[in-house]
Amino acid sequence: QVQLVESGGGLVQSGGSLKLSCTASGFTFRGYTMMWYRQVPGKERESVATIASGGSYTSYTDYVKGRFTISRDNAKNLVYLQMNDLKPEDTAVYFCRAIGANGDFWGQGTQVTVSL
């Protein structure tokens, strides 16, 4: 059974940091590109960061560049999103996604709330 379980969300003040984790199981994690998305109510889910299967390539949407870092540990089936200098506009539900030749999987999301 494929599972992606996000954790690490919570409430943080503006300028603070959080590190999200996504634990994968039920598929060959090292063969999948991993992505973080976020969504606020009433808006479409948007891509935040991407990391290739081997971890050598990463990309970020413009509004998080220099503040967020995506990384992965293929030995532990984990992908991370380190979020620094958080802003109220970063408030959203954050999802991880796995994309590969044999599937496209999503986690259930974790709430991140940034207060003023």
C-alpha positions as CSV (number, residue, x, y, z in Angstrom):
1,Q,0.0,0.0,0.0
2,V,1.4,3.3,-1.1
3,Q,1.6,6.0,1.6
4,L,3.0,9.5,1.9
5,V,2.7,10.9,5.3
6,E,3.7,14.6,6.0
7,S,4.6,15.9,9.4
8,G,6.3,18.9,11.0
9,G,3.6,21.5,10.3
10,G,2.4,23.9,12.9
11,L,2.1,27.5,14.0
12,V,5.1,29.8,13.8
13,Q,5.7,33.5,14.0
14,S,6.8,35.5,11.0
15,G,10.5,35.1,10.4
16,G,10.6,31.7,12.0
17,S,11.4,28.3,10.6
18,L,9.8,24.9,10.2
19,K,11.1,21.6,8.7
20,L,8.5,19.4,7.1
21,S,9.1,15.7,6.5
22,C,7.3,13.3,4.2
23,T,7.7,9.6,4.9
24,A,7.2,7.3,1.9
25,S,6.3,3.6,1.9
26,G,4.9,1.1,-0.5
27,F,6.9,2.0,-3.6
28,T,10.5,2.3,-4.7
29,F,11.2,5.8,-3.3
30,R,14.6,6.2,-4.9
31,G,13.1,6.0,-8.3
32,Y,10.7,8.9,-7.9
33,T,10.9,12.6,-8.3
34,M,9.6,14.2,-5.1
35,M,7.8,17.5,-4.9
36,W,6.2,19.8,-2.3
37,Y,3.0,21.6,-3.0
38,R,0.9,24.0,-1.0
39,Q,-2.7,25.0,-1.1
40,V,-4.8,27.7,0.6
41,P,-8.6,27.5,0.7
42,G,-10.2,28.7,-2.5
43,K,-7.0,28.6,-4.5
44,E,-5.4,25.9,-6.7
45,R,-2.6,23.7,-5.3
46,E,0.7,25.1,-6.3
47,S,4.2,23.7,-6.7
48,V,6.8,24.8,-4.2
49,A,9.9,22.7,-4.7
50,T,11.1,19.7,-6.6
51,I,14.0,17.2,-6.1
52,A,15.1,14.6,-8.6
53,S,15.2,10.9,-7.7
54,G,18.9,11.0,-7.0
55,G,18.8,14.3,-5.2
56,S,21.3,16.1,-7.5
57,Y,18.7,18.4,-9.1
58,T,16.4,20.8,-7.2
59,S,14.1,23.6,-8.3
60,Y,12.0,26.1,-6.5
61,T,9.2,28.5,-7.3
62,D,10.3,32.1,-7.2
63,Y,8.6,33.2,-4.0
64,V,10.5,30.6,-1.9
65,K,13.9,30.7,-3.5
66,G,16.5,31.5,-0.9
67,R,14.2,30.6,2.0
68,F,13.1,27.0,1.4
69,T,15.4,24.0,0.8
70,I,14.2,20.6,-0.4
71,S,16.3,17.5,0.4
72,R,15.8,13.7,0.6
73,D,17.3,10.7,2.2
74,N,16.8,7.7,-0.1
75,A,18.0,5.3,2.6
76,K,15.2,6.3,4.9
77,N,12.5,7.1,2.3
78,L,12.2,10.6,3.5
79,V,11.9,14.0,1.8
80,Y,12.2,17.2,3.7
81,L,11.3,20.9,3.2
82,Q,13.3,23.3,5.4
83,M,11.4,26.6,5.5
84,N,13.2,29.6,6.8
85,D,12.2,33.3,7.1
86,L,8.5,32.3,7.0
87,K,6.0,34.9,6.0
88,P,2.2,35.0,6.7
89,E,1.6,34.4,3.0
90,D,3.3,31.0,3.4
91,T,0.3,29.9,5.4
92,A,-1.1,26.8,3.7
93,V,-1.6,23.1,3.7
94,Y,1.6,21.6,2.5
95,F,1.6,18.3,0.5
96,C,4.2,16.0,-0.8
97,R,3.9,14.3,-4.1
98,A,5.9,11.4,-5.7
99,I,6.0,11.1,-9.5
100,G,7.5,8.1,-11.3
101,A,7.1,5.7,-14.1
102,N,4.7,3.6,-12.0
103,G,2.6,6.1,-10.4
104,D,1.7,9.6,-9.1
105,F,1.1,9.7,-5.3
106,W,0.0,12.4,-2.9
107,G,0.1,12.7,0.9
108,Q,-2.7,14.0,3.0
109,G,-1.0,17.3,3.9
110,T,0.2,19.2,6.9
111,Q,-1.0,22.6,8.0
112,V,1.5,25.5,8.3
113,T,0.3,28.7,9.8
114,V,2.5,31.8,10.0
115,S,1.4,34.5,12.3
116,L,2.4,38.2,12.2
